[in-house]
Amino acid sequence: MEDLGEKIQKLKQERRAVILAHVYEPPEIQEIADFTGDSFVLSQRAAATDARVIVFCGVRFMAETANILSPEKITLLPAVDAGCQMFDDGLEEQVRRVRQEHPGACIVSYVNTPASVKALSDICCTSANAVEVVQSLPENREIIFLPDGNLASYVQEQTGRDILCWPGGCPVHGRLSPEELAAARQEHPRALVLMHPECGAALRRQADYVGGTMGIVRYARQSPAREFIVATEQGVLYPLRQQCPDKRFYMASRRMLCVNMKKTSLEKVCQALETLEPRIQVPEKVRQPAAASLTRMLEIKGR
């Protein structure tokens, strides 16, 4: 493993590559990455570098977003079969149909969507800025939020806006049951519960903090509390323990594991750097409107 890590670092220099790893990736992948974090921020950080090659250790929609922001760079996805269980291949056609049925609606697309869906959307959002994005929309516009129904309901609670919530969701966060959370609380009575908004509404009401993955990490780092129950994918334990070595973290459920996020291996990263494959390239006719939806999201902070 050590030799493989050294080989990756050598190839990275030769290829003028930057390695990105989402915080749900295995620890050994996060260890070799230049940047770790949430998917959209990773794409932004890669775009700001002079790298010629982006190696995205994550799932397909993440690599697509990196390519949307950096079309001049080669974008590699080592685990080319890593998809997202939040949506299926029919999402694009479903969104086209909804667009026809609700011609005046504003479609808000979570960044956890394919490039083709971003291209059909009016604006994108992340789990961190979803509330701010929806608050920025005209009061008289119907809002359709996709593809995660739990995140949509969270935004609805926070904004008071009437939102048509998509009937999909992340199965990883959906696996957490009230019984499991109750058992974790009973076992660790002094621990605060940190939860992703992709969890169900009834569970969110029991959390001490609700936010995206890096929001969870920041909260734990800044909190005076010493113990935490973590209700999101277990890969986030790596940055939590790295940044808060004096604190203790317990998973709310051992079942909160994303098999797609665990498909990346050091061997696949090394092979991708050697061959410059598999490449992810978003067609320009899709990239431009998708980039526009992302740009509208970024412009909100400037208002």
C-alpha positions as CSV (number, residue, x, y, z in Angstrom):
1,M,0.0,0.0,0.0
2,E,2.8,2.4,0.8
3,D,4.5,1.7,-2.5
4,L,1.2,2.2,-4.3
5,G,0.7,5.5,-2.5
6,E,4.2,6.7,-3.6
7,K,3.5,5.6,-7.2
8,I,0.3,7.6,-7.2
9,Q,2.1,10.7,-5.9
10,K,4.7,10.3,-8.6
11,L,2.2,9.9,-11.4
12,K,0.2,12.9,-10.0
13,Q,3.2,15.1,-10.4
14,E,4.0,13.8,-13.9
15,R,0.3,14.3,-15.1
16,R,-0.1,17.6,-13.3
17,A,-3.1,16.1,-11.6
18,V,-5.1,17.1,-8.6
19,I,-6.8,14.3,-6.6
20,L,-10.2,15.0,-5.0
21,A,-11.9,12.8,-2.5
22,H,-15.4,13.1,-1.1
23,V,-15.6,12.5,2.7
24,Y,-17.7,9.4,2.2
25,E,-14.7,7.7,0.4
26,P,-12.6,5.1,2.2
27,P,-9.9,6.5,4.6
28,E,-7.0,5.4,2.4
29,I,-8.5,7.4,-0.5
30,Q,-9.0,10.5,1.6
31,E,-5.4,10.1,2.8
32,I,-3.9,10.5,-0.6
33,A,-6.2,13.3,-1.8
34,D,-5.1,16.9,-2.3
35,F,-8.5,18.1,-1.2
36,T,-11.3,16.4,0.7
37,G,-14.8,17.7,1.4
38,D,-18.3,18.1,-0.2
39,S,-18.6,17.4,-3.9
40,F,-19.3,20.9,-5.2
41,V,-16.6,22.6,-3.1
42,L,-14.2,20.0,-4.4
43,S,-15.1,20.9,-8.0
44,Q,-14.6,24.6,-7.2
45,R,-11.2,24.0,-5.6
46,A,-10.0,21.9,-8.6
47,A,-11.2,24.7,-11.0
48,A,-9.0,27.2,-9.1
49,T,-5.8,25.1,-9.6
50,D,-3.5,25.0,-12.6
51,A,-3.9,21.2,-12.8
52,R,-4.2,19.6,-16.2
53,V,-6.0,16.5,-14.8
54,I,-8.7,16.1,-12.2
55,V,-9.0,12.7,-10.5
56,F,-12.4,12.6,-8.7
57,C,-12.7,9.9,-6.1
58,G,-16.5,9.8,-5.7
59,V,-19.5,9.0,-7.9
60,R,-20.3,10.0,-11.5
61,F,-22.4,13.1,-10.9
62,M,-19.5,14.6,-8.9
63,A,-17.0,14.1,-11.7
64,E,-19.6,15.6,-14.1
65,T,-19.8,18.7,-12.0
66,A,-16.0,19.0,-12.0
67,N,-16.0,18.7,-15.8
68,I,-18.8,21.4,-16.0
69,L,-16.7,23.8,-14.1
70,S,-13.4,22.9,-15.7
71,P,-14.1,21.7,-19.3
72,E,-10.5,22.4,-20.3
73,K,-9.1,19.9,-17.9
74,I,-9.2,16.1,-18.2
75,T,-11.6,14.7,-15.6
76,L,-11.1,11.1,-14.5
77,L,-13.5,8.9,-12.4
78,P,-11.4,5.9,-11.2
79,A,-14.6,4.0,-10.1
80,V,-16.4,4.5,-13.4
81,D,-19.4,2.3,-12.3
82,A,-20.0,4.4,-9.1
83,G,-23.5,5.9,-9.4
84,C,-25.9,7.3,-6.9
85,Q,-28.9,5.4,-5.5
86,M,-30.8,8.6,-4.9
87,F,-32.0,8.6,-8.5
88,D,-32.2,6.2,-11.4
89,D,-31.5,6.6,-15.1
90,G,-35.1,7.7,-15.7
91,L,-34.7,11.0,-13.8
92,E,-33.9,13.1,-16.8
93,E,-37.1,12.0,-18.7
94,Q,-39.1,12.5,-15.5
95,V,-37.9,16.1,-15.1
96,R,-38.7,16.8,-18.8
97,R,-42.2,15.6,-18.2
98,V,-42.6,17.6,-15.0
99,R,-41.3,20.7,-16.8
100,Q,-44.1,20.3,-19.4
101,E,-46.8,19.7,-16.7
102,H,-45.6,22.7,-14.6
103,P,-44.3,25.2,-17.2
104,G,-44.2,28.1,-14.8
105,A,-42.5,26.3,-12.0
106,C,-38.9,26.9,-10.8
107,I,-37.0,23.6,-10.7
108,V,-34.4,23.5,-8.0
109,S,-31.9,20.7,-8.6
110,Y,-29.7,19.4,-5.8
111,V,-26.1,19.1,-7.0
112,N,-26.5,15.4,-6.4
113,T,-28.0,15.0,-9.9
114,P,-26.7,14.1,-13.4
115,A,-25.4,17.0,-15.6
116,S,-28.4,16.4,-17.9
117,V,-30.8,17.2,-15.0
118,K,-28.8,20.3,-14.0
119,A,-29.2,21.4,-17.6
120,L,-33.0,21.2,-17.3
121,S,-33.1,23.1,-14.0
122,D,-33.5,26.8,-13.2
123,I,-31.0,26.7,-10.3
124,C,-28.9,24.2,-8.4
125,C,-28.3,24.0,-4.6
126,T,-26.1,22.1,-2.2
127,S,-27.3,20.7,1.2
128,A,-25.5,23.7,2.8
129,N,-27.1,26.4,0.8
130,A,-30.5,24.9,-0.2
131,V,-32.4,27.0,2.3
132,E,-30.7,30.2,1.0
133,V,-31.4,29.2,-2.6
134,V,-35.1,28.7,-2.0
135,Q,-35.4,31.9,0.0
136,S,-34.0,33.8,-3.0
137,L,-36.8,32.6,-5.4
138,P,-39.8,34.8,-6.1
139,E,-42.7,34.2,-3.7
140,N,-45.2,33.7,-6.6
141,R,-43.2,30.9,-8.3
142,E,-44.1,27.3,-7.8
143,I,-41.1,25.4,-6.6
144,I,-40.2,21.8,-7.5
145,F,-37.2,20.5,-5.5
146,L,-35.4,17.3,-6.7
147,P,-34.3,14.6,-6.3
148,D,-34.2,14.2,-2.5
149,G,-37.6,14.4,-0.8
150,N,-36.2,14.6,2.7
151,L,-33.9,17.5,1.9
152,A,-36.9,19.2,0.2
153,S,-39.0,18.8,3.3
154,Y,-36.2,20.2,5.4
155,V,-36.0,23.3,3.2
156,Q,-39.8,23.6,3.4
157,E,-39.7,23.5,7.2
158,Q,-36.9,26.1,7.3
159,T,-38.4,28.5,4.7
160,G,-42.1,28.1,5.1
161,R,-42.4,27.9,1.3
162,D,-44.8,25.6,-0.5
163,I,-42.5,23.1,-2.2
164,L,-43.4,20.2,-4.5
165,C,-41.1,17.5,-3.0
166,W,-39.7,14.9,-5.3
167,P,-40.6,11.3,-4.2
168,G,-37.0,10.2,-4.2
169,G,-34.3,10.0,-1.5
170,C,-30.9,8.8,-0.4
171,P,-31.3,5.1,0.7
172,V,-28.2,5.4,3.0
173,H,-29.8,8.2,5.1
174,G,-33.2,6.4,4.7
175,R,-31.8,3.3,6.5
176,L,-31.6,5.0,9.8
177,S,-34.6,4.0,12.0
178,P,-36.0,5.7,15.1
179,E,-35.2,2.5,17.0
180,E,-31.5,2.7,16.1
181,L,-31.3,6.4,17.0
182,A,-33.0,5.8,20.3
183,A,-30.6,2.9,21.1
184,A,-27.6,5.1,20.2
185,R,-28.9,7.8,22.5
186,Q,-29.4,5.4,25.3
187,E,-25.9,3.9,24.9
188,H,-24.3,7.4,24.7
189,P,-26.6,9.7,26.8
190,R,-24.2,12.7,26.8
191,A,-23.5,12.6,23.1
192,L,-25.0,15.3,20.7
193,V,-26.7,14.0,17.5
194,L,-25.3,15.4,14.3
195,M,-27.5,14.6,11.3
196,H,-27.6,15.2,7.6
197,P,-30.9,16.8,6.2
198,E,-31.3,13.8,3.9
199,C,-32.6,11.9,6.9
200,G,-36.4,11.8,7.5
201,A,-38.3,14.7,9.2
202,A,-39.2,12.7,12.3
203,L,-35.5,11.9,12.9
204,R,-34.3,15.4,12.2
205,R,-36.5,16.7,15.0
206,Q,-34.4,14.6,17.4
207,A,-31.1,16.0,16.2
208,D,-29.0,18.6,18.0
209,Y,-27.5,19.8,14.7
210,V,-28.7,19.3,11.1
211,G,-26.4,20.1,8.2
212,G,-24.3,18.9,5.3
213,T,-21.2,16.7,5.8
214,M,-18.7,19.5,6.2
215,G,-21.2,21.4,8.3
216,I,-21.2,18.4,10.6
217,V,-17.4,18.4,10.8
218,R,-17.3,22.2,11.5
219,Y,-20.0,21.9,14.2
220,A,-18.1,19.0,16.0
221,R,-14.8,20.9,15.8
222,Q,-16.3,24.1,17.3
223,S,-18.6,22.5,19.9
224,P,-17.5,22.2,23.5
225,A,-19.2,18.8,23.6
226,R,-16.9,15.8,23.8
227,E,-19.2,13.0,22.3
228,F,-21.3,12.9,19.2
229,I,-23.6,10.5,17.5
230,V,-23.2,10.8,13.7
231,A,-26.2,10.3,11.4
232,T,-24.7,10.3,7.9
233,E,-22.5,8.0,5.8
234,Q,-19.8,6.5,7.9
235,G,-16.9,7.8,5.7
236,V,-17.3,11.2,7.5
237,L,-15.8,9.6,10.6
238,Y,-12.3,9.9,9.0
239,P,-12.3,13.8,8.9
240,L,-14.1,14.0,12.2
241,R,-11.4,11.9,14.0
242,Q,-8.6,13.7,12.1
243,Q,-9.8,17.2,13.1
244,C,-11.2,16.3,16.5
245,P,-8.7,13.7,17.9
246,D,-9.8,14.5,21.5
247,K,-13.5,13.8,20.9
248,R,-15.5,10.6,20.5
249,F,-17.8,9.8,17.6
250,Y,-20.4,7.0,17.3
251,M,-22.4,6.0,14.3
252,A,-26.2,6.2,14.7
253,S,-26.4,3.1,12.6
254,R,-23.8,0.7,11.2
255,R,-26.1,0.4,8.1
256,M,-25.3,3.9,6.9
257,L,-22.8,2.9,4.3
258,C,-22.8,3.8,0.6
259,V,-21.5,1.0,-1.5
260,N,-20.9,3.3,-4.5
261,M,-18.6,5.5,-2.4
262,K,-16.6,2.5,-1.5
263,K,-15.9,1.4,-5.0
264,T,-12.8,3.6,-5.4
265,S,-9.5,1.9,-4.6
266,L,-5.8,2.9,-4.6
267,E,-5.3,0.5,-7.5
268,K,-8.1,2.2,-9.5
269,V,-6.6,5.7,-8.8
270,C,-3.2,4.5,-9.9
271,Q,-4.6,3.0,-13.1
272,A,-6.5,6.1,-13.9
273,L,-3.4,8.2,-13.6
274,E,-1.4,5.8,-15.8
275,T,-4.0,5.5,-18.6
276,L,-5.8,8.8,-18.2
277,E,-9.0,6.8,-18.3
278,P,-12.0,6.5,-17.5
279,R,-12.7,10.0,-18.6
280,I,-15.9,12.0,-17.9
281,Q,-16.8,14.6,-20.5
282,V,-20.1,16.4,-20.4
283,P,-21.3,17.3,-24.0
284,E,-21.1,21.1,-24.5
285,K,-24.9,21.3,-25.3
286,V,-25.5,19.9,-21.8
287,R,-22.5,21.6,-20.1
288,Q,-23.5,25.2,-20.9
289,P,-27.1,25.1,-19.4
290,A,-25.9,23.0,-16.5
291,A,-23.2,25.6,-15.8
292,A,-25.8,28.3,-16.0
293,S,-27.8,26.6,-13.2
294,L,-24.7,26.4,-11.0
295,T,-23.8,30.0,-11.7
296,R,-27.3,31.2,-10.7
297,M,-26.7,29.4,-7.4
298,L,-23.3,31.1,-6.9
299,E,-24.8,34.5,-7.7
300,I,-27.1,34.4,-4.7
301,K,-24.3,35.3,-2.3
302,G,-23.6,38.5,-4.3
303,R,-27.1,39.9,-4.0
